Structures are given as C-alpha cells and as structure tokens.
Amino acid sequence: ALKVAKIDATMMAANHGEEGGGNDRASIDLPEFSSLTAPLPTVLQRTFLFAHSVNFLGVAGTRMGITSKLVLAGLTSHQLAGLGKHMLDARRPTGEGPLTKEQQAEGLLPYHPVLKLDGKSFPSYNLTLCRVRGLTTAHSFLESTSLVFAYGVDIFFTRVTASGTFDLLSSDFNRIFLTGTVTLVVVILAVTHRWSRQKKLDILWS
C-alpha cells in the first residue's frame, strides 16, 4: 500500500517472522499448514520523505509480472522520476548493524527516511517535460522492459528496465562465436546421426 501526503509516503507490508525481512521458516517448512495455529504476521511500516513535489503517480509492470515494479512519479520540476521497489520496501532494516546474508540476498537496503534520487532514477534523463498531466504504461515482448508514455503539453515515450536487461544480450556479446558454435553443433549432430544409421545398417547386413 502506498499513501502520499504532500511529500511523504508510508509503506506497509505483512511479513511472517521477525521485523527486518526475516522469515519464519519453521512454520513454512511444516508438512501441514493451518491458519489456526500459524503465527500472526508482523505488519511493518516505513515512512519516507520525498524532496520533490509530486503531480501524479504510476506503476510500470511487465507481461508476466516477474520483474520488480517501478513506481513512476511526475514531478513539478517537469521531470519523470522512477522509484524501485527496493527503495520503497517496508522491510528495509533499521539500526546501524550490518545487513544479514538473508537481507542482502533479498536486495534490502538500510532504512533512511529521505529518498535520494541519482541521475539514473530519472527515465526522462535531463529533458524538461512541460506540464505533463499523467502517464500510461504497457508491457513489451521482453519481460525486463516496460513501455512508458507520458502526456501533457509535451509528450514523452521511453522504455524502463526496473530489474535490468537480464533477457537481452549486451552490445559487446560475441555473436560470431555463438553462431559458429551453434553451426558446429548442428554439423556434429548431422554427422553422428548419419554415422549411427550407417552402423545400424552394417549390423543388420552382417
């Protein structure tokens, strides 16, 4: 749940186990689960301060819902900002101690009340989007990529990848080597298949 009032947002999440992202493995690993005897979930709440004024909010999703959601915010500074789920996670641990291995594996960040945005958090880059009133999102054929269209006096279209381009080949990928390897495998399969058929025929004639 996301509640926005002026420039602060409160995130809430229901979690089994201890506060800070821990899981109650004892109840999950039982062969039989009953809601009557299971421990009550822990409700976690974190409040974040946003240093920018927000005109509207939107969420970018994907076709299968595997990629993390990306919250898009239209700012009064005529920009479009993107907030990843890891920034708005109510399970972000408090305290000065180091993160546990489970918390690091889940991508949790230490809690900080102020949401700080860097240059990579703006899908609009350094462009000025004049009086944008809203946005619409759509999934693409790639699970990692969502399409975003913002409209107003200016219109803006871009692609966002909340979890990175995990289903795309990098620009420096050796495609020639891949093509050669696949071709070699196909040739070897064809030769071995022909050799196997010839051997079976020789056995039948002998």
C-alpha positions in Angstrom: 0.0 0.0 0.0 1.2 3.5 -0.8 -0.2 6.6 0.8 1.1 10.0 -0.4 0.5 13.2 1.5 2.4 16.3 0.4 6.0 14.9 0.1 6.0 11.9 2.4 5.0 8.3 1.7 4.2 5.5 4.1 4.8 1.9 3.1 3.2 -1.1 4.8 3.8 -4.8 4.4 2.7 -8.0 6.1 5.6 -10.3 6.8 5.9 -13.7 8.5 8.7 -13.7 11.1 10.8 -11.0 12.7 10.9 -7.4 11.7 13.6 -6.6 9.1 13.0 -9.2 6.4 13.4 -12.4 8.4 11.2 -15.4 7.6 9.6 -17.8 9.9 11.0 -20.9 8.2 9.7 -23.2 11.0 6.1 -22.6 10.1 6.7 -22.6 6.3 8.6 -25.9 6.3 5.9 -27.8 8.2 4.3 -30.6 6.1 0.9 -29.3 7.1 -0.1 -25.7 7.4 -3.1 -24.4 9.4 -4.1 -20.8 9.6 -5.5 -21.5 13.1 -2.1 -22.4 14.6 0.2 -20.3 12.4 1.9 -17.3 14.0 0.3 -13.9 13.2 2.1 -11.9 10.5 4.1 -8.9 11.5 3.0 -5.6 10.0 5.9 -3.5 9.0 5.7 0.2 8.3 8.2 2.7 7.0 7.7 6.4 6.3 9.8 8.1 3.6 10.3 11.8 2.9 10.5 12.8 -0.8 12.3 16.0 -1.5 10.3 16.7 -4.7 6.7 17.8 -5.2 4.6 15.1 -7.0 1.9 15.8 -9.5 0.9 12.2 -10.3 2.0 8.6 -9.7 2.0 5.5 -11.9 3.4 1.9 -11.8 5.3 0.2 -14.6 4.7 -3.5 -14.8 5.7 -6.3 -17.2 3.9 -9.1 -19.1 4.4 -11.9 -16.6 5.0 -9.8 -13.5 8.4 -11.3 -12.8 10.3 -8.0 -13.0 10.2 -5.7 -10.0 7.6 -3.0 -10.1 8.8 0.6 -10.8 6.8 3.5 -9.3 6.9 6.5 -11.6 6.4 10.0 -10.3 5.7 13.1 -12.3 7.4 16.0 -10.6 6.5 19.7 -10.5 10.1 20.2 -11.7 8.9 18.9 -15.1 10.7 15.6 -14.8 9.8 12.0 -14.6 11.3 10.0 -11.7 11.4 6.3 -11.1 11.4 4.6 -7.7 12.3 1.0 -7.5 10.7 -1.5 -5.1 13.9 -1.8 -3.2 13.7 1.9 -2.3 10.1 1.7 -1.1 10.3 -1.6 0.7 8.7 -1.5 4.2 11.1 -4.3 5.2 14.2 -2.1 5.0 16.0 -2.7 8.3 16.7 0.0 10.8 19.7 0.2 13.0 23.4 0.7 12.5 24.4 -3.0 12.3 25.4 -4.7 9.1 22.9 -6.5 6.9 22.4 -10.2 7.3 23.0 -12.6 4.4 19.2 -13.1 4.0 18.7 -9.4 3.8 21.5 -8.9 1.3 20.1 -11.8 -0.8 16.7 -10.1 -0.9 18.2 -6.8 -2.0 17.2 -4.9 1.1 18.8 -1.5 1.8 19.3 0.1 5.2 16.4 2.3 6.1 16.8 6.0 5.5 13.9 8.4 5.9 14.8 10.5 2.9 14.5 9.1 -0.6 17.6 10.2 -2.5 17.5 10.1 -6.3 20.5 10.0 -8.5 20.8 10.6 -12.3 19.8 7.1 -13.1 16.5 7.4 -11.3 15.0 9.7 -14.0 13.6 8.0 -17.1 13.2 11.5 -18.6 17.0 12.0 -18.3 17.8 15.7 -18.5 14.8 16.6 -20.6 12.1 19.0 -19.4 8.6 17.7 -19.7 6.3 20.7 -19.7 3.0 20.3 -17.8 2.8 16.6 -18.0 -0.6 15.5 -16.6 -0.3 11.8 -16.5 1.2 8.6 -17.9 0.2 5.2 -19.2 2.4 2.1 -19.2 2.3 -1.2 -21.2 4.3 -4.3 -21.3 6.6 -5.3 -24.1 7.5 -8.7 -25.5 10.6 -8.7 -23.3 10.0 -9.4 -19.6 12.6 -7.0 -18.5 11.2 -4.0 -20.4 8.1 -1.8 -19.8 6.9 1.0 -22.1 6.1 4.4 -20.6 4.1 7.2 -22.3 3.7 10.5 -20.5 1.3 13.1 -21.9 0.5 16.7 -21.4 1.7 19.8 -23.2 4.8 17.7 -24.0 4.6 14.0 -24.8 7.4 11.6 -23.9 7.9 7.9 -24.6 10.6 5.7 -23.2 11.5 2.2 -22.1 12.3 1.3 -18.5 14.0 -1.8 -17.1 13.4 -2.0 -13.3 15.5 -5.1 -12.9 18.0 -4.6 -15.6 18.2 -6.1 -19.1 18.5 -9.7 -17.9 16.9 -11.1 -21.1 19.0 -9.0 -23.6 22.4 -9.7 -25.0 25.0 -7.0 -24.2 26.3 -4.9 -27.1 29.8 -6.5 -26.7 28.5 -10.0 -26.9 30.4 -12.2 -29.4 27.6 -13.1 -31.8 30.1 -14.5 -34.3 31.4 -17.0 -31.8 27.8 -18.0 -30.8 26.8 -18.5 -34.5 29.9 -20.6 -35.1 29.3 -22.8 -32.0 25.7 -23.4 -33.0 26.7 -24.3 -36.6 29.4 -26.6 -35.4 27.0 -28.4 -33.0 24.4 -28.8 -35.9 27.1 -30.3 -38.2 28.3 -32.7 -35.5 24.7 -33.8 -34.8 24.1 -34.4 -38.5 27.4 -36.4 -39.0 26.8 -38.5 -35.9 23.2 -39.2 -36.9 24.4 -40.4 -40.4 27.2 -42.5 -38.8 24.7 -44.1 -36.4 22.3 -45.0 -39.2 25.1 -46.5 -41.3 26.4 -48.5 -38.3 22.9 -49.9 -37.7 22.6 -50.9 -41.4 26.0 -52.6 -41.3 24.9 -54.6 -38.2 21.7 -55.7 -40.0 23.7 -56.9 -43.1 26.3 -58.7 -41.1 
